[in-house]
Amino acid sequence: MLTIIPSGLVIQGLPLSITPATLVALFLTLCCLCAHITQTLGMAKGRNPVRTAVSLFALSLVASYAYGNYSYLESDEVNQADRTLVIVVALVGVTLLICDGVRTRERIDTLLRTVTVAVAIVCLIGALQFIAKIDLTRYLVLPGLKDSSVVIGQVDDRSGFSRVQSTTSSPIEFGVLCAMILPLPLHYAYRARTEGTTAWGWYLSSALIASGLLFSVSRSAVLGVGAAGIVLITSWSMRRRLTALLVAGGFLAVSKVAFPGLLSTFIGLFQNISSDSSVSYRTQRYPIAAQEISKDLWFGRGVGTWYFPKHFALDNQYIMTLIESGIIGFSVLVGLYLTGIVTALRTALLSHTQRDRDLAMTLMASASVPVVGSVTFDLLSFRTLEGLLFVVIGVIGAFCRIIRSEAAPSSPPAHTRRVELERAHG
């Protein structure tokens, strides 16, 4: 629902603009709360770095929400703050449900494979928009949904090439989404080949998602896939690095023949970055943003209250967080990103098998993309990418819990320890 249903569609009849995915996420949050107050439904207990980081993230936004409503806010900004808080609660609930409820490697694989296939379908829709000018999103408007302010299926232009967005809200979101998910089909393709199982489906998914990077014609997508590539290359063997370079070279060669001028457009995005109007458009507004930050330094003006078109677009999530949530919210957001990366790295170091290490480093690569993407656009304003980011972070927490439980020395059950203590004390 998060990926296939166009992100511009919201549920009719509700006072807030809520997508079907958010409504389902709220239900899953309720399930998570109910499951946690029992001892028999398989929810994990005990500390977890991801759980701590996500909880602090939620608390910081609640504090910003309270501070913003304590001071004066216009009615439209109050509505935006309410909507943002509902979305945050839904995302945090899903993250905790994954972190504490997904208890086996098989269930992690099922979840990640589902995400991969869903994003591959999104990229197929984008490919049809780019190549055949066929927009399937117009047929994905389900009964009971209405169009929000987001233009569904919008196609922009850059250097004569269409910038498609598929079911997402913008070409930038589409490109960064592809960069974040691309490590997953690469991991499962390599694993299928080493295990002797069918891998063509994962190769196809990799090709579709990689093509989505090109069809977005986005500088942010290139930076994101570069960040993920650095993580992956450092963890791969020399043979696997050479294979990846050959495959990437072949993919680029085919793209150059199939879409003349497209690769040159990407090169031009970086060669002419100093004179690029989109870059100067961002930097010219930084002094105004600094003034807004100074007005409410610690808690910000209120979560969700800085929105386009009422306020100018910042295209930088870190600056936007400083305006909306202050230094506290900014620190917690950076901490959330770093927790995902560090936890994945620690999981890789604790793993005893190459299969587990590869998956941990793959998750680390995916979690690295939003760190870079948040510099180039307001990442948390785009629901598809934001939702999958929290899914990836939740999976990192779940996988870390599995590996840590296997690495920790086994201890007897609680009732056995109680009997031993009673005997020791007579």
DACORDA-V401755 format. One record per backbone hydrogen bond with DSSP energy under -1.0 kcal/mol. CO is the residue of the C=O (numbers start at 1). NH is the residue of the N-H. E is the energy in kcal/mol with one decimal. If there is no record, write none. Layout:
# DACORDA-V401755
CO NH E
CO NH E
This chain:
# DACORDA-V401755
6 9 -1.9
8 148 -2.6
10 146 -2.6
16 18 -1.3
18 11 -2.9
19 23 -2.0
20 24 -2.3
21 25 -2.4
22 26 -2.1
23 27 -1.7
24 28 -2.4
25 29 -2.0
26 30 -2.0
27 31 -2.1
28 32 -2.4
29 33 -2.2
30 34 -2.4
31 35 -2.6
32 36 -1.7
35 38 -1.2
48 52 -2.2
49 53 -2.5
50 54 -2.7
51 55 -2.2
52 56 -2.3
53 57 -2.1
54 58 -2.3
55 59 -2.5
56 60 -2.4
57 61 -1.7
58 62 -2.2
59 63 -2.4
60 64 -2.1
61 65 -2.6
62 66 -2.6
63 67 -2.6
64 68 -2.6
65 69 -2.1
66 70 -1.8
67 71 -1.7
74 78 -2.2
75 79 -2.1
76 80 -1.9
77 81 -2.4
78 82 -2.6
79 83 -2.5
80 84 -2.6
81 85 -2.3
82 86 -2.1
83 87 -2.2
84 88 -2.5
85 89 -2.4
86 90 -2.1
87 91 -2.7
88 92 -2.8
89 93 -2.2
90 94 -2.2
91 95 -2.4
92 96 -2.5
93 97 -2.2
94 98 -2.3
95 99 -2.9
96 100 -2.6
97 101 -1.8
98 102 -1.8
100 44 -2.9
104 108 -1.6
105 109 -2.7
106 110 -2.2
107 111 -2.2
108 112 -2.7
109 113 -2.7
110 114 -2.0
111 115 -2.2
112 116 -2.4
113 117 -2.5
114 118 -2.4
115 119 -2.4
116 120 -2.2
117 121 -2.0
118 122 -1.9
119 123 -2.3
120 124 -1.9
121 125 -2.2
122 126 -2.0
123 127 -2.5
124 128 -2.1
125 129 -1.7
126 130 -2.2
127 131 -3.1
128 134 -2.2
136 139 -1.6
137 140 -1.3
142 145 -1.5
144 12 -2.5
146 10 -2.6
151 154 -1.3
156 163 -3.0
158 161 -1.9
161 158 -2.6
163 156 -2.1
165 168 -2.3
167 7 -2.8
170 174 -2.2
171 175 -2.6
172 176 -2.6
173 177 -2.5
174 178 -1.9
175 179 -2.1
176 180 -2.2
177 181 -1.9
178 182 -2.1
181 184 -1.8
182 186 -1.4
183 187 -2.0
184 188 -2.3
185 189 -2.3
186 190 -2.1
187 191 -2.4
188 192 -2.2
189 193 -2.0
190 194 -2.3
191 195 -2.1
192 197 -2.3
199 203 -2.0
200 204 -2.5
201 205 -2.1
202 206 -2.4
203 207 -2.3
204 208 -2.5
205 209 -2.5
206 210 -2.5
207 211 -2.2
208 212 -1.7
209 213 -1.2
210 214 -1.2
211 215 -2.7
212 216 -1.3
214 217 -1.2
215 164 -1.6
218 222 -1.2
219 223 -2.2
220 224 -2.3
221 225 -2.6
222 226 -1.9
223 227 -2.0
224 228 -2.3
225 229 -2.4
226 230 -2.0
227 231 -1.5
228 232 -2.3
229 233 -2.9
230 234 -1.7
232 236 -1.3
237 241 -2.2
238 242 -2.3
239 243 -2.2
240 244 -2.4
241 245 -2.4
242 246 -2.3
243 247 -2.5
244 248 -2.8
245 249 -2.5
246 250 -2.4
247 251 -2.5
248 252 -2.4
249 253 -2.2
250 254 -2.4
251 255 -2.2
252 256 -2.3
253 257 -1.8
254 258 -2.9
255 259 -2.6
259 262 -2.0
261 265 -1.6
262 266 -1.6
263 267 -2.2
264 268 -2.4
265 269 -1.4
267 271 -2.2
268 272 -2.2
276 280 -2.3
277 281 -2.3
278 282 -1.0
279 283 -2.4
280 284 -2.1
282 285 -1.3
283 286 -1.2
285 289 -2.1
286 290 -2.5
287 291 -1.6
288 292 -1.9
289 293 -2.4
290 294 -1.9
297 327 -2.4
298 328 -1.7
302 305 -1.7
307 311 -2.9
316 320 -2.3
317 321 -2.5
318 322 -1.9
319 323 -2.0
320 324 -2.6
321 325 -3.3
323 301 -2.5
324 302 -2.0
325 329 -1.7
326 330 -2.3
327 331 -2.7
328 332 -2.1
329 333 -2.3
330 334 -2.5
331 335 -2.3
332 336 -2.3
333 337 -2.2
334 338 -2.7
335 339 -2.5
336 340 -1.9
337 341 -1.9
338 342 -3.2
339 343 -2.6
340 344 -1.8
341 345 -2.2
342 346 -2.9
343 347 -2.3
344 348 -2.0
345 349 -2.0
346 350 -1.8
347 351 -1.0
353 357 -2.1
354 358 -2.6
355 359 -1.9
356 360 -2.4
357 361 -2.4
358 362 -2.1
359 363 -2.4
360 364 -2.0
361 365 -2.3
362 366 -2.1
363 367 -2.4
364 368 -1.1
368 372 -1.1
369 373 -2.8
370 374 -2.2
372 375 -1.6
373 377 -1.5
374 317 -2.0
374 318 -1.0
377 317 -1.1
377 379 -2.0
378 381 -1.8
379 382 -1.6
382 386 -2.5
383 387 -2.7
384 388 -2.1
385 389 -2.0
386 390 -1.8
387 391 -1.6
388 392 -2.4
389 393 -2.2
390 394 -2.2
391 395 -2.3
392 396 -2.2
393 397 -2.0
394 398 -2.2
395 399 -2.9
396 400 -2.4
397 401 -1.9
398 402 -1.8
399 403 -2.4
400 404 -2.7
401 405 -2.1
402 406 -1.5
403 407 -2.0
404 408 -1.9
413 417 -2.0
414 418 -2.0
415 419 -1.9
416 420 -2.1
417 421 -2.1
418 422 -2.2
419 423 -2.2
420 424 -2.1
421 425 -1.7
423 426 -1.3
